[in-house]
Amino acid sequence: MLVDKSEKIHTDSRTPKYMQVVNLILEDLERGKLKIGDRIPSINETSFDFLLSRDTVEKAYNELRDRGIISSVRGKGFYVSSTNMANKLKVLLIFNKLSSYKKIIYYSIIETLGDNATVDLQIHHYNRTIFENLLERNLGHYNYYVLAPHFFDENNHPETCYDLIQQIPKDKLLIMDRDVKDHENEFPGVYQDFARDILEALESGITHLRKYTRLILVFPRGDMYPVEIIDGFKRFCFFHNFNNLILDGIDDEQLYEGDSFIVLAETDLANIVKKSREQSFQLGKDIGLISYNDTPLKEILAEGITTISTDFINMGTAIANQILGVEDKIPLKSPFKMIIRKSL
């Protein structure tokens, strides 16, 4: 018998009950109380011993089976098939691209998982065919799949690839960075709500924005940015009566006093900083500047760049904690905020 009483399960712990059962069995393996070939209590027995639902215990046993720790014999029960504590969770990250921000998420996941998992990385480049091929090669080989579901068709129109996403078992899938359109709250993970995020972030800085006569969103049309950002920007300007404009680039544009810019691309950020210097405009006074996604460089630039950004480290940590069972596997909205600096 692996444990005695139900008090081994802590109802007030952040660790889900099924993972507490997993950890108790792993502890007995580590201490030598269980050996290869030993039978462990049935699902019903463990459910009775711990005063847990049968579904909770079954989830714990499935986790152990996925790790190769136990195996089931039809009509006889569950047996220890490995005491190798090096049996780690296998995680496949499927990103849309490897940007500086995705790297932050990646390293946050790696650091939080620590020695509990091995992690592989693949890139689908927004492409349905590449994603389909990745699934064909990798389905069934991992305990968890973490997917950034950013996809565009051949005409650069957003698509969900929902039929392909459904091929991944739901108990092994976590979405990251965005939800699946028309299937919101269906998949666990951590997502951004791009329209709502920019709306609420701009509202938090509205007193600073009121200094300017026009608000301009620089949205590169061909770079596959989430179009929901435009929706949120338009809603903000409509609700708060801002004169506004949307551009797809800043290369040939002259800056005018009283304009405030929101830029997504780093090249547009650099161009505005350069042009403001050439035209002797002071950022934060003559013109305003907000950059999407925060980085240490934007903080330390002499201009002090105001940003609107999700917390990428938090996103990676939350994803890893869902994999480890420290947090419940539910859809979580990533925190998003405006960081006011001198450029506004």
Solvent accessible surface area in square Angstrom, and as a share of the most:
residue,aa,sasa,rsa
1,M,162,0.73
2,L,13,0.07
3,V,14,0.08
4,D,108,0.56
5,K,120,0.51
6,S,32,0.21
7,E,120,0.54
8,K,96,0.41
9,I,14,0.07
10,H,108,0.48
11,T,112,0.65
12,D,132,0.68
13,S,48,0.31
14,R,170,0.62
15,T,33,0.19
16,P,22,0.14
17,K,85,0.36
18,Y,13,0.05
19,M,9,0.04
20,Q,17,0.07
21,V,0,0.00
22,V,0,0.00
23,N,60,0.31
24,L,21,0.11
25,I,0,0.00
26,L,25,0.13
27,E,69,0.31
28,D,5,0.03
29,L,10,0.05
30,E,126,0.57
31,R,161,0.59
32,G,33,0.32
33,K,130,0.55
34,L,16,0.08
35,K,126,0.53
36,I,115,0.58
37,G,45,0.44
38,D,53,0.27
39,R,112,0.41
40,I,0,0.00
41,P,12,0.08
42,S,30,0.20
43,I,17,0.08
44,N,95,0.49
45,E,71,0.32
46,T,1,0.01
47,S,18,0.12
48,F,161,0.67
49,D,38,0.20
50,F,5,0.02
51,L,139,0.69
52,L,17,0.08
53,S,65,0.42
54,R,121,0.44
55,D,108,0.56
56,T,29,0.17
57,V,0,0.00
58,E,65,0.29
59,K,95,0.40
60,A,0,0.00
61,Y,2,0.01
62,N,52,0.27
63,E,14,0.06
64,L,0,0.00
65,R,102,0.37
66,D,68,0.35
67,R,37,0.14
68,G,34,0.33
69,I,2,0.01
70,I,2,0.01
71,S,45,0.29
72,S,56,0.36
73,V,67,0.39
74,R,234,0.85
75,G,85,0.82
76,K,136,0.58
77,G,19,0.18
78,F,26,0.11
79,Y,56,0.21
80,V,3,0.02
81,S,50,0.32
82,S,22,0.14
83,T,50,0.29
84,N,79,0.40
85,M,83,0.37
86,A,64,0.50
87,N,43,0.22
88,K,75,0.32
89,L,1,0.01
90,K,90,0.38
91,V,0,0.00
92,L,1,0.01
93,L,0,0.00
94,I,0,0.00
95,F,0,0.00
96,N,3,0.02
97,K,71,0.30
98,L,84,0.42
99,S,24,0.16
100,S,64,0.41
101,Y,29,0.11
102,K,12,0.05
103,K,93,0.39
104,I,55,0.28
105,I,0,0.00
106,Y,49,0.19
107,Y,138,0.53
108,S,8,0.05
109,I,0,0.00
110,I,62,0.31
111,E,144,0.65
112,T,41,0.24
113,L,1,0.00
114,G,42,0.41
115,D,121,0.63
116,N,81,0.41
117,A,10,0.08
118,T,67,0.39
119,V,27,0.16
120,D,64,0.33
121,L,54,0.27
122,Q,62,0.28
123,I,37,0.19
124,H,0,0.00
125,H,109,0.49
126,Y,24,0.09
127,N,62,0.32
128,R,81,0.30
129,T,84,0.49
130,I,64,0.32
131,F,0,0.00
132,E,64,0.29
133,N,62,0.32
134,L,4,0.02
135,L,2,0.01
136,E,128,0.58
137,R,142,0.52
138,N,16,0.08
139,L,53,0.27
140,G,75,0.72
141,H,111,0.49
142,Y,28,0.10
143,N,14,0.07
144,Y,10,0.04
145,Y,1,0.00
146,V,0,0.00
147,L,0,0.00
148,A,0,0.00
149,P,7,0.05
150,H,10,0.04
151,F,4,0.02
152,F,19,0.08
153,D,43,0.22
154,E,159,0.71
155,N,97,0.50
156,N,73,0.37
157,H,108,0.48
158,P,68,0.43
159,E,52,0.23
160,T,40,0.23
161,C,5,0.03
162,Y,46,0.17
163,D,74,0.38
164,L,4,0.02
165,I,0,0.00
166,Q,104,0.46
167,Q,92,0.41
168,I,2,0.01
169,P,60,0.38
170,K,115,0.49
171,D,96,0.50
172,K,40,0.17
173,L,1,0.01
174,L,1,0.00
175,I,3,0.02
176,M,0,0.00
177,D,7,0.04
178,R,25,0.09
179,D,29,0.15
180,V,4,0.02
181,K,116,0.49
182,D,109,0.57
183,H,50,0.22
184,E,85,0.38
185,N,115,0.59
186,E,55,0.25
187,F,8,0.04
188,P,21,0.13
189,G,0,0.00
190,V,2,0.01
191,Y,35,0.13
192,Q,8,0.04
193,D,44,0.23
194,F,14,0.06
195,A,15,0.12
196,R,111,0.41
197,D,3,0.01
198,I,0,0.00
199,L,15,0.08
200,E,82,0.37
201,A,4,0.03
202,L,0,0.00
203,E,63,0.28
204,S,84,0.54
205,G,0,0.00
206,I,37,0.19
207,T,106,0.62
208,H,65,0.29
209,L,1,0.01
210,R,127,0.46
211,K,117,0.49
212,Y,15,0.06
213,T,100,0.58
214,R,63,0.23
215,L,2,0.01
216,I,4,0.02
217,L,0,0.00
218,V,0,0.00
219,F,5,0.02
220,P,13,0.08
221,R,147,0.54
222,G,55,0.52
223,D,78,0.40
224,M,57,0.25
225,Y,47,0.18
226,P,15,0.09
227,V,63,0.36
228,E,39,0.18
229,I,2,0.01
230,I,13,0.07
231,D,73,0.38
232,G,0,0.00
233,F,0,0.00
234,K,109,0.46
235,R,106,0.39
236,F,0,0.00
237,C,3,0.02
238,F,163,0.68
239,F,117,0.49
240,H,45,0.20
241,N,136,0.70
242,F,17,0.07
243,N,96,0.49
244,N,62,0.32
245,L,65,0.32
246,I,38,0.19
247,L,32,0.16
248,D,94,0.49
249,G,23,0.22
250,I,0,0.00
251,D,100,0.52
252,D,141,0.73
253,E,67,0.30
254,Q,110,0.49
255,L,2,0.01
256,Y,122,0.46
257,E,120,0.54
258,G,12,0.11
259,D,6,0.03
260,S,1,0.00
261,F,3,0.01
262,I,0,0.00
263,V,1,0.00
264,L,10,0.05
265,A,12,0.09
266,E,83,0.37
267,T,97,0.57
268,D,9,0.05
269,L,13,0.06
270,A,61,0.48
271,N,38,0.19
272,I,0,0.00
273,V,14,0.08
274,K,123,0.52
275,K,36,0.15
276,S,2,0.01
277,R,149,0.54
278,E,117,0.52
279,Q,57,0.25
280,S,100,0.65
281,F,44,0.19
282,Q,109,0.49
283,L,16,0.08
284,G,13,0.13
285,K,144,0.61
286,D,25,0.13
287,I,0,0.00
288,G,0,0.00
289,L,0,0.00
290,I,0,0.00
291,S,1,0.00
292,Y,9,0.03
293,N,25,0.13
294,D,34,0.18
295,T,24,0.14
296,P,101,0.64
297,L,111,0.55
298,K,3,0.01
299,E,101,0.45
300,I,130,0.66
301,L,57,0.28
302,A,81,0.63
303,E,31,0.14
304,G,6,0.06
305,I,0,0.00
306,T,0,0.00
307,T,0,0.00
308,I,0,0.00
309,S,5,0.03
310,T,7,0.04
311,D,64,0.33
312,F,16,0.07
313,I,113,0.57
314,N,61,0.31
315,M,0,0.00
316,G,0,0.00
317,T,45,0.26
318,A,10,0.08
319,I,0,0.00
320,A,0,0.00
321,N,22,0.11
322,Q,0,0.00
323,I,1,0.00
324,L,28,0.14
325,G,0,0.00
326,V,46,0.27
327,E,39,0.18
328,D,85,0.44
329,K,47,0.20
330,I,85,0.43
331,P,42,0.26
332,L,53,0.26
333,K,59,0.25
334,S,1,0.00
335,P,75,0.47
336,F,33,0.14
337,K,128,0.54
338,M,21,0.10
339,I,47,0.24
340,I,73,0.37
341,R,42,0.15
342,K,140,0.59
343,S,0,0.00
344,L,8,0.04
